[in-house]
């Protein structure tokens, strides 16, 4: 999943550490960070959507600036996705 966050920078290890080991750790974290930043499926048991914009319908949501896939609710509380 991507949150628009840059992949963290991992500094060069200081000389008092084992450089080979640190390189392996840094490489592993770099791979992990790339995987986290890669969009993909999400699975969860709970979700709370707060402060969702309110629109009457899909056309109003698009006019209001939501992109396809954006989430909004109607005044009656229906949860909808822009198509």
N, CA, C and O atoms as CSV, one atom per row, in Angstrom:
chain,resi,resn,atom,element,x,y,z
A,1,UNK,N,N,0.851,-1.147,0.000
A,1,UNK,CA,C,0.000,0.000,0.000
A,1,UNK,C,C,0.895,1.206,0.000
A,1,UNK,O,O,1.937,1.226,0.655
A,2,UNK,N,N,0.491,2.197,-0.727
A,2,UNK,CA,C,1.314,3.379,-0.804
A,2,UNK,C,C,0.614,4.541,-0.119
A,2,UNK,O,O,-0.564,4.803,-0.361
A,3,UNK,N,N,1.346,5.229,0.732
A,3,UNK,CA,C,0.811,6.387,1.417
A,3,UNK,C,C,1.473,7.667,0.954
A,3,UNK,O,O,1.293,8.706,1.589
A,4,UNK,N,N,2.220,7.633,-0.111
A,4,UNK,CA,C,2.915,8.797,-0.590
A,4,UNK,C,C,4.156,9.122,0.227
A,4,UNK,O,O,4.740,10.193,0.065
A,5,UNK,N,N,4.560,8.222,1.092
A,5,UNK,CA,C,5.751,8.441,1.897
A,5,UNK,C,C,6.984,7.981,1.137
A,5,UNK,O,O,6.953,6.943,0.477
A,6,UNK,N,N,8.066,8.743,1.222
A,6,UNK,CA,C,9.292,8.287,0.559
A,6,UNK,C,C,9.874,7.090,1.296
A,6,UNK,O,O,9.658,6.921,2.496
A,7,UNK,N,N,10.604,6.272,0.576
A,7,UNK,CA,C,11.282,5.144,1.201
A,7,UNK,C,C,12.375,5.710,2.098
A,7,UNK,O,O,13.136,6.575,1.663
A,8,UNK,N,N,12.471,5.242,3.341
A,8,UNK,CA,C,13.441,5.817,4.264
A,8,UNK,C,C,14.879,5.627,3.803
A,8,UNK,O,O,15.204,4.665,3.108
A,9,UNK,N,N,15.719,6.547,4.199
A,9,UNK,CA,C,17.145,6.480,3.907
A,9,UNK,C,C,17.830,5.708,5.033
A,9,UNK,O,O,17.615,5.990,6.212
A,10,UNK,N,N,18.644,4.747,4.663
A,10,UNK,CA,C,19.411,3.988,5.642
A,10,UNK,C,C,20.881,4.385,5.497
A,10,UNK,O,O,21.480,4.157,4.446
A,11,UNK,N,N,21.459,4.968,6.527
A,11,UNK,CA,C,22.826,5.475,6.424
A,11,UNK,C,C,23.870,4.373,6.338
A,11,UNK,O,O,23.608,3.213,6.658
A,12,UNK,N,N,25.042,4.759,5.904
A,12,UNK,CA,C,26.180,3.843,5.882
A,12,UNK,C,C,26.562,3.516,7.321
A,12,UNK,O,O,26.621,4.409,8.165
A,13,UNK,N,N,26.823,2.231,7.607
A,13,UNK,CA,C,27.134,1.862,8.996
A,13,UNK,C,C,28.478,2.442,9.447
A,13,UNK,O,O,29.410,2.564,8.652
A,14,UNK,N,N,28.563,2.791,10.715
A,14,UNK,CA,C,29.843,3.273,11.248
A,14,UNK,C,C,30.889,2.159,11.243
A,14,UNK,O,O,30.540,0.981,11.168
A,15,UNK,N,N,32.139,2.517,11.321
A,15,UNK,CA,C,33.219,1.512,11.253
A,15,UNK,C,C,33.199,0.528,12.411
A,15,UNK,O,O,33.698,-0.588,12.264
A,16,UNK,N,N,32.636,0.904,13.570
A,16,UNK,CA,C,32.642,-0.035,14.695
A,16,UNK,C,C,31.648,-1.181,14.543
A,16,UNK,O,O,31.670,-2.117,15.342
A,17,UNK,N,N,30.777,-1.130,13.538
A,17,UNK,CA,C,29.859,-2.235,13.264
A,17,UNK,C,C,30.425,-3.118,12.169
A,17,UNK,O,O,31.325,-2.712,11.433
A,18,UNK,N,N,29.892,-4.330,12.064
A,18,UNK,CA,C,30.256,-5.228,10.976
A,18,UNK,C,C,29.547,-4.728,9.723
A,18,UNK,O,O,28.324,-4.824,9.617
A,19,UNK,N,N,30.300,-4.204,8.789
A,19,UNK,CA,C,29.712,-3.574,7.609
A,19,UNK,C,C,28.920,-4.562,6.757
A,19,UNK,O,O,27.881,-4.200,6.205
A,20,UNK,N,N,29.384,-5.779,6.643
A,20,UNK,CA,C,28.667,-6.775,5.840
A,20,UNK,C,C,27.290,-7.055,6.440
A,20,UNK,O,O,26.290,-7.117,5.724
A,21,UNK,N,N,27.250,-7.222,7.756
A,21,UNK,CA,C,25.978,-7.467,8.436
A,21,UNK,C,C,25.045,-6.269,8.288
A,21,UNK,O,O,23.867,-6.425,7.964
A,22,UNK,N,N,25.574,-5.086,8.526
A,22,UNK,CA,C,24.746,-3.887,8.405
A,22,UNK,C,C,24.219,-3.727,6.984
A,22,UNK,O,O,23.076,-3.312,6.793
A,23,UNK,N,N,25.033,-4.050,5.992
A,23,UNK,CA,C,24.584,-3.963,4.600
A,23,UNK,C,C,23.408,-4.908,4.363
A,23,UNK,O,O,22.460,-4.556,3.660
A,24,UNK,N,N,23.466,-6.095,4.942
A,24,UNK,CA,C,22.365,-7.046,4.799
A,24,UNK,C,C,21.103,-6.521,5.481
A,24,UNK,O,O,20.004,-6.639,4.938
A,25,UNK,N,N,21.261,-5.946,6.664
A,25,UNK,CA,C,20.109,-5.393,7.384
A,25,UNK,C,C,19.500,-4.245,6.592
A,25,UNK,O,O,18.281,-4.168,6.438
A,26,UNK,N,N,20.335,-3.367,6.097
A,26,UNK,CA,C,19.856,-2.232,5.311
A,26,UNK,C,C,19.143,-2.709,4.052
A,26,UNK,O,O,18.087,-2.181,3.702
A,27,UNK,N,N,19.707,-3.698,3.370
A,27,UNK,CA,C,19.079,-4.242,2.167
A,27,UNK,C,C,17.705,-4.838,2.504
A,27,UNK,O,O,16.742,-4.653,1.760
A,28,UNK,N,N,17.627,-5.552,3.627
A,28,UNK,CA,C,16.348,-6.155,4.023
A,28,UNK,C,C,15.308,-5.087,4.314
A,28,UNK,O,O,14.158,-5.211,3.891
A,29,UNK,N,N,15.699,-4.033,5.033
A,29,UNK,CA,C,14.755,-2.954,5.318
A,29,UNK,C,C,14.371,-2.208,4.047
A,29,UNK,O,O,13.232,-1.761,3.912
A,30,UNK,N,N,15.298,-2.072,3.126
A,30,UNK,CA,C,14.989,-1.407,1.854
A,30,UNK,C,C,13.952,-2.203,1.066
A,30,UNK,O,O,13.018,-1.630,0.505
A,31,UNK,N,N,14.117,-3.505,1.025
A,31,UNK,CA,C,13.136,-4.350,0.337
A,31,UNK,C,C,11.781,-4.231,1.023
A,31,UNK,O,O,10.752,-4.101,0.358
A,32,UNK,N,N,11.781,-4.275,2.348
A,32,UNK,CA,C,10.528,-4.134,3.093
A,32,UNK,C,C,9.850,-2.804,2.790
A,32,UNK,O,O,8.644,-2.758,2.548
A,33,UNK,N,N,10.622,-1.725,2.803
A,33,UNK,CA,C,10.062,-0.398,2.538
A,33,UNK,C,C,9.474,-0.321,1.135
A,33,UNK,O,O,8.423,0.291,0.945
A,34,UNK,N,N,10.123,-0.924,0.158
A,34,UNK,CA,C,9.594,-0.938,-1.206
A,34,UNK,C,C,8.300,-1.738,-1.277
A,34,UNK,O,O,7.366,-1.356,-1.982
A,35,UNK,N,N,8.246,-2.836,-0.554
A,35,UNK,CA,C,7.037,-3.649,-0.553
A,35,UNK,C,C,5.876,-2.902,0.095
A,35,UNK,O,O,4.744,-2.979,-0.384
A,36,UNK,N,N,6.145,-2.189,1.167
A,36,UNK,CA,C,5.102,-1.432,1.847
A,36,UNK,C,C,4.601,-0.307,0.947
A,36,UNK,O,O,3.410,0.006,0.951
A,37,UNK,N,N,5.497,0.299,0.180
A,37,UNK,CA,C,5.139,1.412,-0.689
A,37,UNK,C,C,4.447,0.956,-1.972
A,37,UNK,O,O,3.912,1.783,-2.711
A,38,UNK,N,N,4.451,-0.333,-2.241
A,38,UNK,CA,C,3.856,-0.868,-3.462
A,38,UNK,C,C,2.357,-1.090,-3.259
A,38,UNK,O,O,1.969,-1.839,-2.363
A,39,UNK,N,N,1.508,-0.458,-4.069
A,39,UNK,CA,C,0.069,-0.665,-3.907
A,39,UNK,C,C,-0.303,-2.140,-4.091
A,39,UNK,O,O,0.267,-2.839,-4.930
A,40,UNK,N,N,-1.236,-2.579,-3.318
A,40,UNK,CA,C,-1.687,-3.960,-3.411
A,40,UNK,C,C,-2.900,-4.179,-2.535
A,40,UNK,O,O,-3.465,-3.221,-2.005
A,41,UNK,N,N,-3.306,-5.420,-2.376
A,41,UNK,CA,C,-4.509,-5.716,-1.590
A,41,UNK,C,C,-4.308,-5.394,-0.109
A,41,UNK,O,O,-3.202,-5.462,0.428
A,42,UNK,N,N,-5.424,-5.041,0.522
A,42,UNK,CA,C,-5.434,-4.740,1.951
A,42,UNK,C,C,-6.427,-5.671,2.627
A,42,UNK,O,O,-7.511,-5.925,2.104
A,43,UNK,N,N,-6.052,-6.169,3.776
A,43,UNK,CA,C,-6.965,-7.014,4.550
A,43,UNK,C,C,-6.974,-6.495,5.968
A,43,UNK,O,O,-5.925,-6.192,6.536
A,44,UNK,N,N,-8.159,-6.393,6.541
A,44,UNK,CA,C,-8.268,-5.907,7.907
A,44,UNK,C,C,-9.540,-6.413,8.553
A,44,UNK,O,O,-10.414,-6.966,7.884
A,45,UNK,N,N,-9.637,-6.222,9.849
A,45,UNK,CA,C,-10.828,-6.665,10.572
A,45,UNK,C,C,-11.721,-5.498,10.974
A,45,UNK,O,O,-12.908,-5.691,11.233
A,46,UNK,N,N,-11.167,-4.291,11.029
A,46,UNK,CA,C,-11.950,-3.109,11.370
A,46,UNK,C,C,-11.448,-1.920,10.575
A,46,UNK,O,O,-10.284,-1.868,10.179
A,47,UNK,N,N,-12.338,-0.963,10.345
A,47,UNK,CA,C,-11.953,0.281,9.697
A,47,UNK,C,C,-12.882,1.382,10.213
A,47,UNK,O,O,-14.075,1.161,10.418
A,48,UNK,N,N,-12.322,2.547,10.413
A,48,UNK,CA,C,-13.112,3.703,10.807
A,48,UNK,C,C,-12.817,4.818,9.823
A,48,UNK,O,O,-11.673,5.255,9.703
A,49,UNK,N,N,-13.823,5.276,9.127
A,49,UNK,CA,C,-13.675,6.363,8.169
A,49,UNK,C,C,-14.297,7.608,8.776
A,49,UNK,O,O,-15.513,7.678,8.953
A,50,UNK,N,N,-13.474,8.578,9.091
A,50,UNK,CA,C,-13.965,9.788,9.733
A,50,UNK,C,C,-13.821,10.980,8.796
A,50,UNK,O,O,-12.960,10.999,7.917
A,51,UNK,N,N,-14.665,11.954,8.999
A,51,UNK,CA,C,-14.628,13.202,8.232
A,51,UNK,C,C,-14.737,12.985,6.724
A,51,UNK,O,O,-14.106,13.697,5.944
A,52,UNK,N,N,-15.534,12.006,6.319
A,52,UNK,CA,C,-15.743,11.787,4.888
A,52,UNK,C,C,-16.514,12.961,4.297
A,52,UNK,O,O,-17.411,13.503,4.943
A,53,UNK,N,N,-16.170,13.357,3.071
A,53,UNK,CA,C,-16.946,14.413,2.436
A,53,UNK,C,C,-18.366,13.927,2.146
A,53,UNK,O,O,-18.597,12.733,1.960
A,54,UNK,N,N,-19.302,14.856,2.109
A,54,UNK,CA,C,-20.706,14.534,1.863
A,54,UNK,C,C,-21.093,15.079,0.486
A,54,UNK,O,O,-20.929,16.267,0.208
A,55,UNK,N,N,-21.605,14.197,-0.362
A,55,UNK,CA,C,-22.080,14.583,-1.691
A,55,UNK,C,C,-23.406,13.878,-1.950
A,55,UNK,O,O,-23.675,12.814,-1.392
A,56,UNK,N,N,-24.217,14.471,-2.787
A,56,UNK,CA,C,-25.531,13.900,-3.094
A,56,UNK,C,C,-25.423,12.652,-3.961
A,56,UNK,O,O,-26.205,11.713,-3.813
A,57,UNK,N,N,-24.435,12.651,-4.880
A,57,UNK,CA,C,-24.316,11.522,-5.810
A,57,UNK,C,C,-22.919,11.515,-6.427
A,57,UNK,O,O,-22.074,12.345,-6.093
A,58,UNK,N,N,-22.693,10.567,-7.328
A,58,UNK,CA,C,-21.391,10.403,-7.966
A,58,UNK,C,C,-20.977,11.661,-8.729
A,58,UNK,O,O,-19.832,12.101,-8.624
A,59,UNK,N,N,-21.890,12.230,-9.484
A,59,UNK,CA,C,-21.565,13.425,-10.273
A,59,UNK,C,C,-21.148,14.587,-9.369
A,59,UNK,O,O,-20.200,15.307,-9.681
A,60,UNK,N,N,-21.847,14.767,-8.261
A,60,UNK,CA,C,-21.506,15.836,-7.327
A,60,UNK,C,C,-20.128,15.595,-6.699
A,60,UNK,O,O,-19.368,16.538,-6.480
A,61,UNK,N,N,-19.816,14.333,-6.412
A,61,UNK,CA,C,-18.510,14.008,-5.838
A,61,UNK,C,C,-17.388,14.320,-6.825
A,61,UNK,O,O,-16.357,14.871,-6.440
A,62,UNK,N,N,-17.586,13.969,-8.094
A,62,UNK,CA,C,-16.581,14.260,-9.121
A,62,UNK,C,C,-16.420,15.769,-9.280
A,62,UNK,O,O,-15.299,16.272,-9.338
A,63,UNK,N,N,-17.525,16.480,-9.350
A,63,UNK,CA,C,-17.486,17.937,-9.457
A,63,UNK,C,C,-16.789,18.543,-8.243
A,63,UNK,O,O,-16.101,19.557,-8.357
A,64,UNK,N,N,-16.968,17.923,-7.089
A,64,UNK,CA,C,-16.346,18.397,-5.855
A,64,UNK,C,C,-14.871,18.073,-5.742
A,64,UNK,O,O,-14.215,18.495,-4.789
A,65,UNK,N,N,-14.333,17.321,-6.710
A,65,UNK,CA,C,-12.898,17.058,-6.724
A,65,UNK,C,C,-12.462,15.660,-6.361
A,65,UNK,O,O,-11.262,15.387,-6.344
A,66,UNK,N,N,-13.393,14.753,-6.067
A,66,UNK,CA,C,-12.985,13.377,-5.763
A,66,UNK,C,C,-12.620,12.643,-7.045
A,66,UNK,O,O,-13.280,12.801,-8.073
A,67,UNK,N,N,-11.571,11.845,-6.976
A,67,UNK,CA,C,-11.143,11.040,-8.117
A,67,UNK,C,C,-11.871,9.695,-8.091
A,67,UNK,O,O,-12.468,9.314,-7.084
A,68,UNK,N,N,-11.809,8.992,-9.212
A,68,UNK,CA,C,-12.380,7.645,-9.276
A,68,UNK,C,C,-11.738,6.807,-8.179
A,68,UNK,O,O,-10.516,6.792,-8.036
A,69,UNK,N,N,-12.557,6.117,-7.414
A,69,UNK,CA,C,-12.087,5.316,-6.286
A,69,UNK,C,C,-12.168,6.059,-4.962
A,69,UNK,O,O,-12.004,5.454,-3.902
A,70,UNK,N,N,-12.423,7.372,-5.010
A,70,UNK,CA,C,-12.573,8.156,-3.790
A,70,UNK,C,C,-13.824,7.753,-3.035
A,70,UNK,O,O,-14.807,7.323,-3.638
A,71,UNK,N,N,-13.791,7.888,-1.727
A,71,UNK,CA,C,-14.909,7.481,-0.876
A,71,UNK,C,C,-15.615,8.728,-0.337
A,71,UNK,O,O,-14.974,9.697,0.068
A,72,UNK,N,N,-16.935,8.680,-0.343
A,72,UNK,CA,C,-17.740,9.760,0.217
A,72,UNK,C,C,-19.001,9.170,0.816
A,72,UNK,O,O,-19.264,7.975,0.684
A,73,UNK,N,N,-19.781,10.018,1.478
A,73,UNK,CA,C,-21.070,9.561,1.995
A,73,UNK,C,C,-22.147,10.533,1.535
A,73,UNK,O,O,-21.869,11.674,1.167
A,74,UNK,N,N,-23.361,10.056,1.565
A,74,UNK,CA,C,-24.489,10.915,1.225
A,74,UNK,C,C,-25.021,11.528,2.521
A,74,UNK,O,O,-24.613,11.135,3.614
A,75,UNK,N,N,-25.934,12.493,2.390
A,75,UNK,CA,C,-26.515,13.144,3.574
A,75,UNK,C,C,-27.275,12.148,4.439
A,75,UNK,O,O,-27.439,12.370,5.639
A,76,UNK,N,N,-27.742,11.048,3.842
A,76,UNK,CA,C,-28.472,10.035,4.615
A,76,UNK,C,C,-27.537,8.988,5.216
A,76,UNK,O,O,-27.996,8.067,5.891
A,77,UNK,N,N,-26.223,9.119,4.979
A,77,UNK,CA,C,-25.263,8.210,5.604
A,77,UNK,C,C,-24.828,7.037,4.756
A,77,UNK,O,O,-24.102,6.175,5.250
A,78,UNK,N,N,-25.238,6.963,3.498
A,78,UNK,CA,C,-24.800,5.864,2.628
A,78,UNK,C,C,-23.329,6.060,2.275
A,78,UNK,O,O,-22.919,7.161,1.908
A,79,UNK,N,N,-22.541,5.006,2.384
A,79,UNK,CA,C,-21.156,5.032,2.002
A,79,UNK,C,C,-21.061,4.704,0.525
A,79,UNK,O,O,-21.614,3.702,0.071
A,80,UNK,N,N,-20.349,5.555,-0.242
A,80,UNK,CA,C,-20.256,5.351,-1.691
A,80,UNK,C,C,-18.838,5.562,-2.176
A,80,UNK,O,O,-18.028,6.218,-1.521
A,81,UNK,N,N,-18.552,4.995,-3.336
A,81,UNK,CA,C,-17.257,5.109,-3.990
A,81,UNK,C,C,-17.474,5.737,-5.353
A,81,UNK,O,O,-18.388,5.352,-6.082
A,82,UNK,N,N,-16.635,6.707,-5.697
A,82,UNK,CA,C,-16.740,7.367,-7.014
A,82,UNK,C,C,-16.373,6.363,-8.090
A,82,UNK,O,O,-15.351,5.681,-8.005
A,83,UNK,N,N,-17.236,6.282,-9.118
A,83,UNK,CA,C,-16.967,5.386,-10.257
A,83,UNK,C,C,-16.788,6.189,-11.522
A,83,UNK,O,O,-16.554,5.619,-12.588
